[in-house]
Amino acid sequence: MIRSMTAFARVSLAAGGKHWVVEVKSLNQRYFELSMRLPPLMSAFEPQVRQLVQSVMRRGKITLSISEEGREGEALAYELDQNQVRAYLASAQKIKSKFKVEGKLTVGEILRLPGVVKEKVAEDAQAWNWVKLSGLLKKVLDKAVCHKEEEGEKLDEDFRQRLDHIAKTTHKIEALVRGNQKIYFEKLKSRLQDLLGDEKLDTDRLYREVAFLTERSDIIEETVRMKSHLELFAKWLGRQGEIGRELDFLCQEMNREANTMASKAQLFEVSQEAIAIKSEIEKIREQVQNVE
C-alpha cells in the first residue's frame, strides 16, 4: 500500500499529571527533514524522538510539537544558571590576563550569553522517561500514518485509472501503425520514384531502401517497453516501503517512450495519441511527488 507524504494529526491527552497537546505535520520533501519543539523537561529525549519519527515517516518535511495544554498564553518562569555565569567570568578573566585585553562585562551582556538564563524546569521533570514519552508520540504518529494511508488509497486509485488509460492508448497506437504500414510503404516508394524521375534504379534496391525506411518508423520496441513500464509501475504500487523515487523514474522512462513513438511513427494520429499519453504521465508524475 502506498502512503502519501502529506499528513496532519493532533492529539490531546493526560500524562504525567498534566494535559498535553501533541501535533505532527508532514509536507512534500524529497528527503527526511524533522523540526521539533519540545518542552524543556523532554528536550533530553530529542535523539530518541528523531529516531522514532524517522522509523515511521521515511520522507517529508515534518514538524513535531509538544506543548502543555493551556500554557500558550502564560508567562514562562526563568532561572539564572549561576555556575554558567561563574564559568564565563573566569574565562573572561583568563583572556584579560593572558592577552592583556581591557574591558568589562556588563550585566546585560552576561544575560545574553548562551545558557545563562534558562526556562525553569518543573519539579516533575524527573518523572518523565522514554517509555512515557514514546507512548505519547506513538498515539499521534499512528494517527498521522492512518491519514497517510487514506490519502495513499486515493492516489493508488488515481494511478491505476491513468495507467489503464495509457495502456489502452498504447494499444490504439499499435493498431494505427499496423493499419498504416502498407500505406506508408507505398507512399515512400512513390516519393522516391518521383524524386528519381526517369533515372533508372534497380527495383530490388528500391524495395530495400523503402523497407529500411519503413522499418525505422516501426515502434514495436517502444510499445513493448511502454507496456513493461506500466506493469512494473503497477507492481511497485503493491509494495510496502519507500517507492516514490522508483515511480518517478518510471514516469521519466514512460515519457521517453511516448516521445520516441511520436517522432518515429510519422503519423498525425499517432502523434495525437502520444500527446494524450504524455498528458497522463505528467499528471501521474505530479502526484508521485506526494508519494512517500
Secondary structure, 3 states (H helix, E strand, C coil): CCCECCEEEEEEEEECCEEEEEEEEEECCCCEEEEEECCHHHHHHHHHHHHHHHHHCCCEEEEEEEEECCCCCCCCCEEECHHHHHHHHHHHHHHHHHHCCCCCCCHHHHHCCCCCEEECCCHHHHHCCHHHHHHHHHHHHHHHHHHHHHHHHHHHHHHHHHHHHHHHHHHHHHHHHHHHHHHHHHHHHHHHHHHHCCCCCCHHHHHHHHHHHHHHCCCHHHHHHHHHHHHHHHHHHCCCCCCHHHHHHHHHHHHHHHHHHHHHHCCHHHHHHHHHHHHHHHHHHHHHCCEC
